[in-house]
């Protein structure tokens, strides 16, 4: 079927984003077609648009960006058993050139989670990529357990907000870095200590951290090794740790997100219980102009919470 979508037909700046009609692939037997109510913007979107990931993902144009979706099931594949037309769902689909900046998106059935009734489509669309990244960094790779101390860099960012809440729910002591204006929000979300990175060097005020969740890379990552004991762990989502520094701790690795419907359902259940919430800082319409403005904001790295695109 054809869908209206916001696409790029070549790599470049945000002005490459344009509206187009795109023919979607046929629905596989274990796939569903989702009518998109909302999607969200993540750094991978504009990094791919700029061409930074072209070697890793050598796709044909046009490319529909976006890998978060919240909406209603419009059609189910022949072998789909657990999902019905009309159900409200959200997901982090597989990374293909048929993304979610569109009226309709195709999602593998095992990647779906049920949208809680108490959560809006915008709040649900904010979660999958950022929430799963936080979940996998903390638990799948970071092995965070109750009673441990975790340092989460950039707590007010899209990933940091979920990481703080998930770590707190797991019984950890949560320390995070953020500018002064976001301290109250992050404490409300569960942070035990918030360090203003403008005025304070975190490596001088914390020590004996069990797990560092690095969302910044560079100097911040290098300095993070100063607060880790020999049995400490560092998980990064931005860059491979320095090999010499990595030898000083138990674990130091860079990870790449794996879409996972079961983990997303765990987050959905926490949301239904009021234990995790989305902070939607900015919304734009799912139009070429709206996506362009959203990308430009995301590229500043100063968005508060998540940037969500609403499809009305």
PLY file of the C-alpha trace (Angstrom):
ply
format ascii 1.0
element vertex 312
property float x
property float y
property float z
element edge 311
property int vertex1
property int vertex2
end_header
0.00 0.00 0.00
0.97 3.63 -0.38
1.46 5.95 2.58
2.15 9.63 3.00
5.58 9.96 4.56
8.31 12.46 5.33
11.37 11.21 3.45
14.87 12.07 2.33
15.92 11.43 -1.26
19.57 12.24 -0.60
21.74 12.86 2.48
22.14 16.36 3.81
20.73 19.07 6.06
17.20 19.24 7.45
15.96 20.94 4.28
16.29 17.52 2.55
13.14 16.41 4.43
10.11 16.39 2.16
6.62 14.94 1.99
6.07 12.10 -0.47
3.92 9.07 -1.23
5.84 5.86 -0.59
4.91 2.30 -1.51
5.33 0.09 1.56
6.44 -3.55 1.27
3.80 -6.28 1.53
2.85 -7.16 5.08
4.72 -10.25 6.30
2.83 -13.04 8.07
4.24 -11.97 11.46
3.86 -8.24 10.91
1.19 -5.64 11.62
0.38 -2.36 9.92
0.17 0.48 12.45
-1.76 3.69 11.79
0.73 6.20 13.19
-0.66 8.59 15.81
2.75 9.81 17.00
6.45 9.19 16.54
9.51 10.79 18.09
12.88 12.23 17.15
16.13 10.58 18.24
19.73 11.51 17.33
19.94 8.46 15.02
17.33 10.17 12.80
19.39 13.21 11.92
22.70 11.34 12.01
21.30 9.05 9.34
19.83 12.02 7.43
23.28 13.66 7.37
24.81 10.45 5.96
26.93 9.52 9.00
25.48 5.99 9.04
25.48 5.42 5.28
28.14 2.70 5.41
26.42 0.85 8.24
23.02 1.14 6.54
23.56 1.30 2.78
19.91 1.81 1.87
18.19 2.88 -1.32
16.33 6.20 -1.39
13.73 7.35 -0.56
14.31 6.73 3.16
11.55 7.26 5.72
13.33 8.18 8.97
11.97 7.56 12.49
12.11 4.43 14.63
9.51 5.02 17.35
5.81 4.51 16.83
2.58 4.75 18.78
-0.75 4.15 17.09
-3.51 1.68 16.31
-3.25 -1.61 14.47
-4.86 -1.23 11.03
-4.08 -4.69 9.61
-2.49 -7.93 10.82
-0.41 -10.51 8.97
-1.74 -14.03 8.37
0.15 -15.65 11.27
-0.35 -12.89 13.89
-2.10 -14.45 16.90
-1.79 -12.05 19.84
-2.78 -8.75 18.26
-6.01 -7.45 16.73
-7.05 -4.60 14.46
-7.91 -1.53 16.53
-5.53 -2.23 19.42
-3.48 0.72 20.69
0.21 -0.22 20.61
3.70 1.23 20.59
7.04 -0.14 19.40
10.63 0.33 18.36
10.46 -1.31 14.91
13.44 -2.90 13.19
15.79 -0.35 11.63
14.80 -0.32 7.95
14.41 2.40 5.35
10.66 2.28 5.97
10.63 4.24 9.22
7.81 5.84 11.21
7.62 9.42 9.91
4.56 8.28 7.99
0.80 7.75 8.21
1.38 3.97 8.33
4.29 1.85 9.52
5.01 -1.89 9.44
6.09 -3.54 12.72
7.08 -7.16 13.48
4.52 -8.56 15.93
7.12 -9.61 18.53
8.28 -5.99 18.88
4.87 -4.61 19.90
3.78 -3.56 23.38
0.30 -2.56 24.52
-0.16 1.17 25.10
-1.52 1.73 28.63
-4.89 3.53 28.69
-3.48 6.17 31.03
-0.68 7.07 28.60
-1.25 9.33 25.58
-0.02 8.40 22.11
2.54 11.23 22.37
3.84 9.92 25.71
3.98 6.36 24.33
5.80 7.42 21.15
8.51 9.04 23.27
9.43 5.76 24.94
10.59 2.89 22.71
14.06 3.82 21.43
15.09 5.94 24.43
13.43 3.73 27.04
14.86 0.49 25.64
18.31 2.08 25.33
18.16 3.00 29.02
16.82 -0.45 29.98
19.48 -2.39 28.07
22.34 -0.15 29.23
21.33 -0.46 32.88
20.21 -4.08 33.08
21.07 -6.20 30.01
24.66 -4.91 29.84
25.18 -2.95 33.07
23.70 -5.66 35.36
22.46 -2.98 37.77
20.98 -4.39 40.99
19.26 -2.99 44.09
21.57 -1.19 46.48
24.14 -0.21 43.84
25.16 3.34 42.91
24.67 4.43 39.32
25.90 7.63 37.67
23.76 8.65 34.68
25.20 11.40 32.51
22.82 13.99 31.00
19.82 12.99 33.07
17.48 15.51 31.41
18.09 14.10 27.93
15.73 11.75 26.13
17.49 8.60 27.38
18.52 9.96 30.78
14.96 10.64 31.90
14.00 6.96 31.50
17.31 5.73 32.93
16.77 7.67 36.17
13.28 6.23 36.65
14.21 2.65 35.73
17.28 2.68 37.98
15.26 4.09 40.88
12.57 1.44 40.40
15.29 -1.22 40.52
16.38 0.01 43.96
19.60 1.76 42.96
20.99 5.03 44.33
20.81 7.41 41.36
23.31 10.21 40.72
22.99 12.29 37.57
24.41 15.38 35.82
22.25 18.18 34.46
22.06 21.97 34.22
20.54 23.77 37.21
17.17 24.40 35.54
16.47 20.65 35.35
17.44 19.69 38.90
13.91 19.85 40.38
12.45 17.70 37.59
15.16 15.04 37.91
14.74 14.83 41.68
11.01 14.41 41.15
11.79 11.50 38.78
13.90 9.81 41.44
17.45 11.16 41.25
19.11 11.12 44.69
21.83 13.57 43.71
21.98 15.98 40.77
25.30 17.58 39.83
25.38 20.83 37.85
27.94 20.06 35.14
28.37 23.78 34.42
29.80 24.50 37.86
31.01 21.16 39.21
33.35 18.43 37.99
31.44 15.25 38.83
34.69 13.30 39.22
35.62 15.46 42.19
32.37 14.98 44.13
31.44 11.31 43.62
33.37 8.07 44.01
32.92 4.31 44.28
30.22 4.24 41.60
29.13 0.71 40.62
27.85 1.62 37.15
28.36 4.66 34.91
25.85 5.12 32.08
27.68 7.28 29.54
25.50 9.21 27.08
28.14 11.87 26.32
31.44 10.28 25.28
34.70 12.22 24.95
36.09 13.89 28.06
33.03 13.00 30.15
33.57 9.32 29.38
37.31 9.50 30.13
36.69 11.25 33.46
34.09 8.64 34.38
36.83 6.08 34.93
38.05 8.20 37.87
34.86 7.43 39.86
34.85 3.67 39.18
36.52 1.10 41.45
38.20 -1.99 39.93
34.91 -3.92 39.92
33.01 -0.97 38.41
31.22 -1.01 35.05
30.84 1.59 32.32
28.26 1.28 29.55
28.34 3.84 26.75
25.85 4.52 23.96
28.08 7.03 22.18
31.61 5.71 21.77
33.98 2.86 22.39
35.88 3.37 25.67
39.64 3.92 25.58
41.34 0.51 25.75
43.86 1.48 28.42
41.23 3.03 30.68
38.92 0.07 30.11
41.54 -2.30 31.58
41.15 -0.59 34.97
37.53 -1.68 35.49
35.47 -4.87 35.27
33.34 -3.85 32.27
33.67 -0.99 29.77
31.74 -1.32 26.54
29.77 0.57 23.94
26.35 -0.85 23.06
23.86 -0.64 20.21
20.16 -0.97 20.90
18.32 -4.21 20.07
14.55 -3.73 19.58
12.69 -5.87 22.14
8.92 -6.08 22.63
9.07 -7.95 25.95
11.32 -5.33 27.55
9.12 -2.57 26.14
6.07 -4.27 27.69
7.89 -4.24 31.06
8.32 -0.47 30.69
4.66 -0.17 29.61
3.59 -2.00 32.78
5.66 0.39 34.93
3.99 3.29 33.11
0.55 1.81 33.78
1.46 1.66 37.48
2.63 5.30 37.43
6.24 4.31 38.15
7.68 5.56 34.85
6.50 8.54 32.83
7.52 10.31 29.67
8.62 13.92 29.72
7.50 15.28 26.35
9.32 18.58 26.15
8.42 19.58 22.60
5.80 18.56 20.04
5.64 19.27 16.31
3.22 18.17 13.58
4.24 15.22 11.39
4.79 17.42 8.32
7.94 18.27 6.39
8.16 21.65 8.17
7.44 20.09 11.57
10.07 17.37 11.18
12.63 19.92 9.95
12.07 22.10 13.05
12.21 19.03 15.32
15.52 17.87 13.80
17.04 21.33 14.15
16.09 21.38 17.84
17.43 17.85 18.44
20.74 18.79 16.83
21.30 21.54 19.43
21.43 18.85 22.19
19.44 21.27 24.36
15.97 19.78 24.08
14.42 19.05 27.47
12.88 15.59 27.53
11.66 14.06 24.29
10.71 15.65 20.96
7.49 14.11 19.66
5.85 14.36 16.22
2.04 14.27 16.31
0.10 12.90 13.34
-3.35 14.48 13.31
0 1
1 2
2 3
3 4
4 5
5 6
6 7
7 8
8 9
9 10
10 11
11 12
12 13
13 14
14 15
15 16
16 17
17 18
18 19
19 20
20 21
21 22
22 23
23 24
24 25
25 26
26 27
27 28
28 29
29 30
30 31
31 32
32 33
33 34
34 35
35 36
36 37
37 38
38 39
39 40
40 41
41 42
42 43
43 44
44 45
45 46
46 47
47 48
48 49
49 50
50 51
51 52
52 53
53 54
54 55
55 56
56 57
57 58
58 59
59 60
60 61
61 62
62 63
63 64
64 65
65 66
66 67
67 68
68 69
69 70
70 71
71 72
72 73
73 74
74 75
75 76
76 77
77 78
78 79
79 80
80 81
81 82
82 83
83 84
84 85
85 86
86 87
87 88
88 89
89 90
90 91
91 92
92 93
93 94
94 95
95 96
96 97
97 98
98 99
99 100
100 101
101 102
102 103
103 104
104 105
105 106
106 107
107 108
108 109
109 110
110 111
111 112
112 113
113 114
114 115
115 116
116 117
117 118
118 119
119 120
120 121
121 122
122 123
123 124
124 125
125 126
126 127
127 128
128 129
129 130
130 131
131 132
132 133
133 134
134 135
135 136
136 137
137 138
138 139
139 140
140 141
141 142
142 143
143 144
144 145
145 146
146 147
147 148
148 149
149 150
150 151
151 152
152 153
153 154
154 155
155 156
156 157
157 158
158 159
159 160
160 161
161 162
162 163
163 164
164 165
165 166
166 167
167 168
168 169
169 170
170 171
171 172
172 173
173 174
174 175
175 176
176 177
177 178
178 179
179 180
180 181
181 182
182 183
183 184
184 185
185 186
186 187
187 188
188 189
189 190
190 191
191 192
192 193
193 194
194 195
195 196
196 197
197 198
198 199
199 200
200 201
201 202
202 203
203 204
204 205
205 206
206 207
207 208
208 209
209 210
210 211
211 212
212 213
213 214
214 215
215 216
216 217
217 218
218 219
219 220
220 221
221 222
222 223
223 224
224 225
225 226
226 227
227 228
228 229
229 230
230 231
231 232
232 233
233 234
234 235
235 236
236 237
237 238
238 239
239 240
240 241
241 242
242 243
243 244
244 245
245 246
246 247
247 248
248 249
249 250
250 251
251 252
252 253
253 254
254 255
255 256
256 257
257 258
258 259
259 260
260 261
261 262
262 263
263 264
264 265
265 266
266 267
267 268
268 269
269 270
270 271
271 272
272 273
273 274
274 275
275 276
276 277
277 278
278 279
279 280
280 281
281 282
282 283
283 284
284 285
285 286
286 287
287 288
288 289
289 290
290 291
291 292
292 293
293 294
294 295
295 296
296 297
297 298
298 299
299 300
300 301
301 302
302 303
303 304
304 305
305 306
306 307
307 308
308 309
309 310
310 311
